[in-house]
């Protein structure tokens, strides 16, 4: 069955190809996201009727439950969704740039750099306002990525070298995090460990709006650069032959990747494996064209984060399990599966 719809107009001459399968999939994922958002807002220690949740979401009075919906659950769910979008798109771009199916934002040390900066700030200054922790994580993520890129430069950049250097920087940063934790007082260590688990617990509208503002800039840029990413995925020689400025476009795409991953880690902590799983699932569904793969992966990443946060809240209620723990429990076997599949490559 042909999944493409071709629209043509002779005067002026216009030709448009629409991937019907991708459009239907995006519609299905969007509807699933809305449904899961409503369920996440409804379910919890206090179960709210779906009708009241819907009235609150559309701006109608839902009685005393309006406070629970708008203040506690809705911003948390929206932040989980946006963090999933950012991590998934960052992983998709990074896998395309490096042509490595096992690449993820934490591979080039982004998560480790963010963790090191945030943990150091928490441990050294116990009275630091919570709003400063995301800023420190953001700076650490950019510093780690810049160091990876600089050390992997050898006349020109290389995706393979970037991954290898990034793994080394991530290992060093994780070792430094362990050193900081083992030499600190237990109170500061507990605060740092809570952040490092990766969670959207306690996130509110003050965390949502900066995250949304960054994504409103970075997501459209990533979609605009999707065609360049397709070209770079073919290899540097072919990309240069097609007229692509390889180094400039690779640096720009890497900057977008770092921005997406950094703002996600700065908001929710180092949530693992979302940037690895979502692109692989999306590639199975729509193929490797990044113009379609990027939005599909983003929606899948949002669904993964929403499900992980919901499961974490309900699994051992009233005790909450951080969503980063849930994604790690799913992502670790998924990584082993990918390694098993690629063993003969």
C-alpha positions in Angstrom: 0.0 0.0 0.0 1.3 3.4 -1.0 1.6 5.6 2.1 2.4 8.8 0.1 -0.1 11.4 -1.0 1.1 13.5 -3.9 -0.5 16.9 -4.6 0.3 18.8 -7.8 -0.7 22.1 -9.3 0.3 23.2 -12.7 0.0 27.0 -12.4 2.0 27.9 -10.5 3.8 24.6 -10.5 3.6 23.1 -7.1 4.3 19.6 -6.0 3.8 18.4 -2.4 4.4 14.8 -1.1 2.7 13.9 2.2 3.5 10.8 4.1 0.1 9.6 5.2 1.5 7.0 7.5 3.6 9.6 9.3 0.6 12.0 9.5 -1.6 9.3 11.0 1.1 8.3 13.4 1.7 11.8 14.6 -2.1 12.3 15.1 -2.3 9.0 17.1 0.7 10.0 19.3 -0.7 13.5 19.8 -4.1 12.1 20.9 -2.3 9.5 23.1 -0.4 12.3 24.7 -3.5 14.3 25.5 -5.2 11.2 27.0 -2.2 10.4 29.1 -2.0 14.0 30.3 -5.6 13.8 31.5 -5.0 10.4 33.2 -1.8 11.6 34.9 -3.7 14.7 36.2 -6.5 12.5 37.4 -4.6 9.7 39.1 -2.7 9.9 42.3 -3.1 9.6 46.0 -6.4 11.5 45.5 -8.2 10.2 42.4 -10.0 13.0 40.6 -13.0 12.3 38.4 -12.1 12.7 34.7 -15.0 15.1 34.2 -13.7 17.5 36.8 -10.2 17.3 35.4 -11.4 18.1 31.9 -13.4 21.1 33.2 -10.4 22.4 35.0 -8.2 22.0 31.9 -10.6 23.9 29.6 -10.9 26.7 32.1 -14.1 25.9 33.9 -14.5 25.7 37.6 -13.8 22.2 39.0 -14.5 23.1 42.6 -11.9 22.4 45.3 -10.0 20.1 43.0 -9.0 23.0 40.8 -6.0 23.7 43.1 -4.8 20.0 42.8 -5.1 20.1 39.0 -3.5 23.5 38.3 -1.0 23.8 41.2 0.2 20.2 41.8 -0.4 17.9 38.9 -0.8 19.7 35.6 2.6 21.6 35.7 4.4 18.4 36.7 2.8 16.5 33.8 3.6 19.2 31.3 7.2 19.4 32.4 7.6 15.6 32.2 6.2 15.8 28.6 8.5 18.6 27.5 11.6 17.0 29.1 10.8 13.9 27.2 10.5 15.9 24.0 13.8 17.6 24.6 15.7 14.4 25.5 14.2 12.4 22.6 15.1 15.0 20.0 18.6 15.4 21.4 19.1 11.7 21.2 17.8 11.6 17.6 20.1 14.4 16.4 23.1 12.9 18.2 22.5 9.4 16.7 22.2 11.0 13.2 25.4 13.1 13.6 27.5 10.2 14.9 25.9 7.5 12.9 26.0 5.5 16.1 22.7 3.8 17.1 23.9 3.7 20.7 24.5 7.4 21.1 22.5 9.4 23.6 22.9 12.8 25.2 24.8 11.4 28.2 27.3 9.7 25.8 29.2 13.0 25.2 29.2 13.8 28.9 26.2 16.2 29.0 24.4 14.5 31.8 27.6 13.9 33.8 28.7 17.5 33.4 25.3 18.8 34.5 25.4 16.4 37.5 28.9 17.4 38.6 28.0 21.2 38.5 24.7 20.7 40.3 26.0 18.3 43.0 29.0 20.6 43.7 26.8 23.6 44.1 24.4 21.7 46.4 27.2 20.2 48.6 29.3 23.4 48.9 26.5 25.7 49.7 23.6 24.0 51.6 21.6 27.2 51.7 21.7 27.8 47.9 18.2 28.6 46.5 16.7 25.8 44.5 16.4 28.0 41.4 20.2 28.2 41.1 20.6 24.4 40.7 19.2 24.3 37.1 21.5 27.2 36.2 24.5 25.3 37.5 23.4 22.1 35.7 22.9 24.1 32.5 26.4 25.5 32.7 28.0 22.2 33.5 26.3 20.5 30.5 27.6 23.1 28.1 31.1 23.0 29.6 31.2 19.2 29.2 30.0 19.3 25.6 32.4 22.0 24.7 35.3 20.1 26.2 34.2 16.9 24.3 34.1 18.8 21.0 37.4 20.5 21.6 39.3 17.3 22.5 37.8 15.4 19.6 38.9 18.0 17.1 41.8 16.9 14.9 41.8 19.2 11.9 38.1 18.5 11.6 35.4 17.1 13.9 34.4 13.4 13.9 31.3 11.7 15.2 33.3 8.6 16.3 35.9 10.7 18.1 33.2 12.8 19.8 31.6 9.6 21.2 34.9 8.2 22.4 36.0 11.4 24.1 32.5 12.0 25.5 32.5 8.6 27.2 35.9 9.4 28.8 34.6 12.8 30.0 31.4 11.3 31.4 33.5 8.7 33.3 35.7 11.4 34.8 32.8 13.6 35.7 31.0 10.6 37.4 34.1 9.9 39.4 34.3 13.5 40.5 30.6 13.4 41.5 31.4 10.3 43.7 34.4 12.1 45.2 32.3 15.1 46.1 29.5 13.0 47.6 31.9 10.8 49.7 33.6 13.8 51.2 30.4 15.7 52.2 27.9 15.7 55.0 24.9 13.4 54.9 22.3 16.2 54.7 23.9 17.7 51.5 24.4 14.2 50.1 20.8 13.3 50.4 19.7 16.5 48.7 22.2 15.9 45.8 21.1 12.3 45.4 17.5 13.3 45.2 18.3 15.6 42.3 20.6 13.0 40.6 17.8 10.4 40.6 16.0 12.4 37.9 12.5 13.5 38.9 9.8 16.0 38.2 8.6 15.9 41.8 7.9 19.4 43.1 8.2 21.0 39.7 5.8 23.9 39.3 4.9 26.6 36.8 8.1 28.6 37.6 10.0 25.6 36.2 7.6 25.2 33.2 7.9 28.6 31.6 11.7 28.8 31.2 11.6 25.2 29.8 8.9 26.1 27.4 10.7 29.3 26.3 13.9 27.4 25.5 12.0 24.7 23.6 10.1 27.2 21.5 13.5 28.3 20.2 15.3 25.0 19.9 12.6 22.6 18.6 11.9 24.7 15.4 15.6 25.1 14.8 16.1 21.3 15.0 13.2 20.7 12.5 14.6 23.3 10.1 18.0 21.6 10.2 16.6 18.1 9.7 17.5 18.1 6.0 21.1 18.9 6.8 21.0 16.1 9.4 19.8 13.7 6.7 22.8 14.8 4.5 25.4 14.5 7.3 24.0 11.0 8.2 25.3 9.9 4.7 28.9 10.7 5.7 31.2 13.7 5.4 32.4 12.9 1.9 28.9 12.6 0.4 27.7 15.6 2.4 30.5 17.8 1.1 29.9 16.6 -2.4 26.2 17.7 -2.1 27.3 21.2 -1.1 26.8 21.0 2.7 29.1 23.0 4.9 29.9 20.0 7.0 31.7 21.5 10.0 29.4 24.5 10.4 26.2 22.4 10.2 27.6 19.7 12.5 28.6 22.3 15.1 25.2 24.0 14.8 23.4 20.7 15.2 25.6 19.7 18.1 24.8 23.1 19.8 21.1 22.4 19.4 21.6 18.9 20.9 23.5 20.3 23.9 20.8 23.0 24.4 18.0 20.5 24.3 19.7 18.0 26.6 21.0 20.7 29.0 17.6 22.3 29.6 16.0 18.9 30.1 18.7 17.8 32.7 18.6 21.2 34.3 14.9 21.0 34.8 14.4 17.3 35.8 17.9 16.0 36.6 19.8 13.4 34.6 16.9 11.2 33.4 18.5 8.2 31.6 17.8 6.3 28.4 14.9 8.4 27.1 17.2 9.9 24.4 18.2 6.3 23.5 14.8 4.5 23.4 12.6 7.1 21.7 14.7 7.5 18.5 15.0 3.7 18.0 11.2 3.2 18.4 10.5 6.1 16.1 12.9 4.8 13.5 11.1 1.5 13.5 7.8 3.2 12.9 8.7 5.9 10.3 12.2 5.2 9.0 15.3 7.3 9.1 14.2 10.6 7.5 14.7 13.1 10.2 12.1 15.6 9.1 9.5 13.0 10.2 11.6 11.1 12.8 12.3 14.2 14.9 8.6 15.0 15.8 7.7 11.3 16.1 10.6 10.7 18.5 9.7 13.8 20.5 6.1 12.6 21.0 7.4 9.1 22.0 9.8 10.7 24.4 7.0 12.7 26.0 4.9 9.5 26.4 7.8 7.6 27.9 8.3 10.4 30.5 4.6 10.7 31.3 4.3 6.9 31.8 7.4 6.8 33.9 6.3 9.6 36.1 2.8 8.0 36.5 4.1 4.6 37.3 6.6 6.1 39.8 3.8 7.9 41.6 1.4 4.9 41.7 3.7 1.9 42.1 4.5 2.2 45.8 2.0 5.0 46.7 2.2 7.1 48.8 6.0 6.7 48.4 7.2 8.0 45.0 9.8 6.4 42.8 11.7 9.0 40.7 10.9 8.8 37.0 14.6 8.5 36.3 14.6 5.2 38.1 11.7 3.9 36.1 13.3 4.9 32.8 16.6 3.2 33.9 14.7 0.0 34.7 13.3 0.0 31.2 16.3 1.4 29.4 19.0 -0.9 30.7 17.4 -4.0 29.2 16.6 -2.1 26.0 20.3 -1.2 25.7 21.3 -4.8 26.2 18.9 -5.7 23.5 20.4 -3.2 21.1 23.9 -4.5 21.9 22.7 -8.1 21.3 21.2 -7.1 17.9 24.4 -5.3 16.8 26.8 -8.0 18.0 27.5 -9.1 14.4 27.9 -5.6 12.9 
